[in-house]
Amino acid sequence: MQAFNIDREQYVVSHTYFTVINIRHIDLAIILIVFVLLMLEVTIGNNTFYIETLGMLSAIAESAPGIPQFYRNCKLKSTEGLSYCLL
């Protein structure tokens, strides 16, 4: 009888993936958020407060990528390396 060296790491289930459908947790969260927003759009899509809230959240999301660059420029007191795409 021959002994086999089995690499146990390949048989250990990773906790970052769902085993049946192989979806990462972040993917599941994105799917859930899209589903909730879709249901909100269907049920209260004409509500002014809902529309204004979505507009404010999108404005914040659009301006958020510039925050690290702004912090770096303030810290170095220079705009060297500032991307024209950011402007």
Secondary structure, DSSP 4 states (H G I P E B T S, - for coil): -------GGGGSPPTTB-TTT--BHHHHHHHHHHHHHHHHHHHHTT-HHHHHHHHHHHHHHHHTTHHHHHHHHHHHT--TT--TTT-
